[in-house]
Amino acid sequence: RTFEFADAVALACDGKTIRQEQKEAPRSGLARLASCLARSTAEGVASRQEIVSAVPVAVLGVRPEHRVLDLCAAPGSKASQILELLQGAGGGEHDAEREEGG
């Protein structure tokens, strides 16, 4: 299932099912997809989070020109999602010119 508001997709199974599939049928499509997702997550190419965690960021409507102060950044999935949206404005990098109001 796709969630356009979060540029996300969801698998129709839980982690237990995926682990069982990897153990019992390591060459199945689901097991290979799980391996690909794990590798992509480890390499920083993809991230995993519950879809309900993506809703607040979508509702916030973050755009590259915004500044965001995240006071609840543990474990950081929403903060990472916000940083992706800010990429056009430096992606969370320190920007002295913006800080000085210029």
C-alpha positions in Angstrom: 0.0 0.0 0.0 1.3 3.5 -0.8 0.9 6.6 1.2 1.5 9.6 -1.0 1.4 12.2 1.8 4.5 10.6 3.3 6.2 9.3 0.1 6.0 5.9 1.7 4.9 2.3 1.1 3.8 -0.2 3.7 4.1 -4.0 3.6 1.0 -6.0 4.4 2.8 -8.2 7.0 4.5 -7.8 10.3 8.1 -8.3 11.3 7.5 -11.7 12.8 6.1 -12.9 9.4 9.1 -11.5 7.6 11.6 -13.1 9.9 9.8 -16.5 9.6 9.8 -16.1 5.8 13.6 -15.4 5.8 14.2 -18.5 7.9 11.9 -20.9 6.0 12.1 -19.6 2.4 15.2 -17.3 2.2 14.9 -17.1 -1.6 11.3 -16.0 -1.7 10.3 -12.5 -2.9 9.4 -11.3 0.6 12.7 -12.6 2.1 14.7 -10.9 -0.7 12.7 -7.7 -0.3 13.4 -7.7 3.5 17.1 -8.2 2.9 17.1 -5.3 0.4 15.2 -3.1 2.9 17.6 -4.0 5.7 20.6 -3.2 3.5 19.1 0.1 2.3 18.4 1.1 5.8 21.9 0.3 7.0 23.3 2.3 4.1 21.1 5.3 4.9 19.2 5.1 1.5 15.9 4.2 3.1 14.3 4.5 6.5 11.6 2.5 8.3 8.9 3.9 10.6 5.3 3.3 11.5 3.0 5.1 9.1 1.3 6.9 12.1 4.7 8.5 12.8 4.7 10.1 9.3 1.3 11.8 9.8 2.5 14.6 12.1 5.2 15.7 9.7 2.7 15.6 6.8 0.2 17.7 8.7 3.0 20.2 9.7 3.5 20.9 6.0 7.3 21.4 6.3 8.9 23.2 3.3 12.6 23.9 2.6 12.3 27.6 3.7 11.0 26.6 7.2 12.9 26.3 10.4 11.9 23.4 12.7 12.7 22.9 16.4 12.1 19.2 17.3 11.8 18.9 21.0 11.0 15.2 21.0 13.7 13.7 18.8 14.0 10.2 20.2 14.4 7.9 18.3 14.5 10.4 15.5 12.3 9.1 12.7 10.2 12.2 12.5 13.3 14.4 12.7 14.9 12.4 9.9 11.7 12.8 7.8 11.7 16.6 8.5 15.4 16.9 7.5 14.5 15.2 4.1 11.9 17.9 3.5 14.4 20.6 4.5 17.0 19.4 2.0 16.3 22.3 -0.4 17.4 24.7 2.4 20.6 23.0 3.5 19.0 19.9 5.1 19.6 20.8 8.7 23.2 22.0 8.2 24.3 24.9 10.2 23.6 28.1 8.3 25.1 31.2 9.9 23.5 33.6 7.4 20.0 32.3 8.2 20.8 32.4 11.9 21.8 36.1 11.6 18.5 36.8 9.9 20.1 37.5 6.5 
